[in-house]
Amino acid sequence: MRRYSETNRAVFSRQRRYEMQNSEMFEKISSDPEICHGKPCIRGTRIPVYLLVSLVAEGEKPETIISDYPSVTHDDIKTAVRYAAKLCEYEAYAI
């Protein structure tokens, strides 16, 4: 039987956690052409991801966002930021 070092276990654990977060992310975000013109939204709401990311970028505290948008949770805000980060992994070229 092959034995893994503590470093290998930590890397594997981190990778597994990352994969789980990605699957959770796509469970919380939906895109439907009939809702907000197909822009990614927090599932079950009409709150687009870009709105939450913009508010965070402008320095709004999560508590303020939640008080303004009661259907949003802390996890929704984290998921929106993760989603935006995931989109940034891809290369974009100016035309």
Phi, psi and omega per residue, in radians:
M1 nan 2.399 -3.114
R2 -1.431 2.378 -3.138
R3 -1.881 2.416 3.134
Y4 -1.785 2.482 3.080
S5 -1.306 2.926 3.117
E6 -1.065 -0.629 3.124
T7 -1.116 -0.802 3.121
N8 -1.086 -0.688 3.112
R9 -1.121 -0.710 3.139
A10 -1.136 -0.727 3.125
V11 -1.130 -0.788 3.131
F12 -1.074 -0.745 3.139
S13 -1.098 -0.752 3.121
R14 -1.108 -0.753 3.138
Q15 -1.124 -0.728 3.124
R16 -1.108 -0.759 3.127
R17 -1.090 -0.713 3.116
Y18 -1.084 -0.769 3.121
E19 -1.110 -0.703 3.126
M20 -1.142 -0.701 3.119
Q21 -1.108 -0.685 3.122
N22 -1.111 -0.747 -3.141
S23 -1.177 -0.676 3.083
E24 -1.123 -0.645 -3.130
M25 -1.047 -0.790 -3.082
F26 -1.338 -0.224 3.011
E27 -1.385 -0.483 -3.079
K28 -1.617 -0.266 -3.095
I29 -2.032 2.354 3.120
S30 -2.280 2.766 3.093
S31 -2.397 2.044 -3.098
D32 -2.303 2.204 -3.116
P33 -1.003 -0.385 -3.133
E34 -1.498 -0.167 -3.113
I35 -2.117 2.117 3.115
C36 0.906 0.664 3.096
H37 0.976 0.524 3.085
G38 1.470 0.055 3.117
K39 -1.203 2.512 3.119
P40 -1.056 2.262 -3.127
C41 -2.240 2.815 2.983
I42 -1.171 2.192 -3.059
R43 -0.925 2.347 3.114
G44 1.469 0.032 3.120
T45 -2.290 3.086 3.007
R46 -1.982 0.556 -3.140
I47 -1.732 1.928 -3.104
P48 -1.255 2.588 3.129
V49 -1.004 -0.733 -3.082
Y50 -1.045 -0.547 3.136
L51 -1.138 -0.832 -3.141
L52 -1.124 -0.737 3.134
V53 -1.116 -0.712 3.120
S54 -1.096 -0.745 3.133
L55 -1.107 -0.747 3.102
V56 -1.104 -0.747 -3.131
A57 -1.091 -0.552 3.133
E58 -1.452 0.001 3.058
G59 1.639 0.160 3.095
E60 -1.148 2.421 3.097
K61 -1.378 2.548 3.132
P62 -0.944 -0.636 3.139
E63 -1.081 -0.682 3.122
T64 -1.179 -0.759 3.124
I65 -1.064 -0.764 -3.124
I66 -1.155 -0.632 3.116
S67 -1.227 -0.569 3.098
D68 -1.356 -0.541 -3.124
Y69 -2.240 1.446 -3.011
P70 -1.052 -0.364 3.136
S71 -1.411 -0.083 3.141
V72 -1.631 2.443 3.096
T73 -1.967 2.971 3.057
H74 -1.005 -0.741 3.136
D75 -1.085 -0.640 3.107
D76 -1.089 -0.718 -3.139
I77 -1.151 -0.789 3.100
K78 -1.064 -0.728 -3.136
T79 -1.116 -0.709 3.120
A80 -1.084 -0.737 3.134
V81 -1.184 -0.720 3.083
R82 -1.065 -0.716 3.131
Y83 -1.076 -0.791 3.120
A84 -1.093 -0.708 3.108
A85 -1.110 -0.694 3.127
K86 -1.093 -0.703 3.120
L87 -1.118 -0.546 -3.131
C88 -1.283 -0.210 3.107
E89 -1.200 -0.378 -3.085
Y90 -1.577 2.558 3.137
E91 -1.374 2.480 3.093
A92 -2.204 2.468 -3.126
Y93 -2.112 2.370 3.077
A94 -1.274 2.480 3.126
I95 -1.800 nan nan
